[in-house]
Amino acid sequence: MKLKLYKELWQSRFQKMLELERGAVRDYEELLAESRAKFKKAALEAHLEHLIADEKKHARLVEELLEILKRQPE
């Protein structure tokens, strides 16, 4: 397979990964907002905050992978 096709394949994979990570952040942020609205300082809050931070890190890593991929020759 040509290098350009591999690059397109990885671009597609990384874009999908980024969508999933960002979607997870949104979902956890919604759960956190609901938890805060319904309960005062629920134990779940700390866990959700940790999950949100992790998902944001994952999204940043995927963004870095996309940047590296863009710099690769075709």
C-alpha positions as CSV (number, residue, x, y, z in Angstrom):
1,M,0.0,0.0,0.0
2,K,1.3,3.5,-0.8
3,L,2.4,5.7,2.0
4,K,-0.3,8.2,1.2
5,L,-3.0,5.6,1.7
6,Y,-1.5,4.6,5.1
7,K,-1.5,8.2,6.1
8,E,-5.2,8.5,5.1
9,L,-6.0,5.4,7.0
10,W,-4.3,6.6,10.2
11,Q,-5.9,10.1,9.7
12,S,-9.3,8.4,9.7
13,R,-8.5,6.3,12.7
14,F,-7.2,9.2,14.8
15,Q,-10.2,11.4,13.8
16,K,-12.5,8.7,15.1
17,M,-10.5,8.3,18.3
18,L,-10.7,12.1,18.8
19,E,-14.5,12.1,18.3
20,L,-14.9,9.3,20.8
21,E,-12.7,11.0,23.5
22,R,-14.4,14.3,23.1
23,G,-17.8,12.6,23.3
24,A,-16.8,10.9,26.5
25,V,-15.8,14.2,28.0
26,R,-19.2,15.7,27.1
27,D,-21.0,12.7,28.5
28,Y,-19.0,12.8,31.8
29,E,-19.5,16.5,32.1
30,E,-23.2,16.1,31.7
31,L,-23.3,13.4,34.4
32,L,-21.2,15.7,36.7
33,A,-23.6,18.6,36.1
34,E,-26.6,16.3,36.9
35,S,-24.9,15.0,40.0
36,R,-24.1,18.5,41.2
37,A,-27.7,19.6,40.6
38,K,-29.3,16.7,42.4
39,F,-26.8,16.0,45.3
40,K,-24.6,18.1,47.5
41,K,-21.0,17.0,47.1
42,A,-21.7,13.5,46.0
43,A,-18.9,10.9,46.2
44,L,-19.4,10.3,42.5
45,E,-18.3,13.9,41.8
46,A,-14.6,13.2,42.4
47,H,-14.7,10.1,40.2
48,L,-16.4,12.0,37.4
49,E,-13.9,14.8,37.6
50,H,-11.0,12.3,37.4
51,L,-12.6,10.6,34.3
52,I,-13.1,14.0,32.6
53,A,-9.5,14.9,33.2
54,D,-8.3,11.5,31.8
55,E,-10.5,11.8,28.7
56,K,-9.2,15.3,28.1
57,K,-5.6,14.0,28.3
58,H,-6.5,11.2,25.8
59,A,-8.0,13.8,23.4
60,R,-4.8,15.9,23.7
61,L,-2.7,12.8,22.9
62,V,-4.8,12.0,19.8
63,E,-4.5,15.6,18.7
64,E,-0.7,15.3,19.0
65,L,-0.8,12.1,17.0
66,L,-2.8,13.9,14.3
67,E,-0.2,16.7,14.2
68,I,2.6,14.2,13.9
69,L,0.8,12.5,11.1
70,K,0.3,15.8,9.2
71,R,4.1,16.3,9.2
72,Q,4.8,12.9,7.6
73,P,5.7,12.9,4.0
74,E,3.4,11.3,1.5
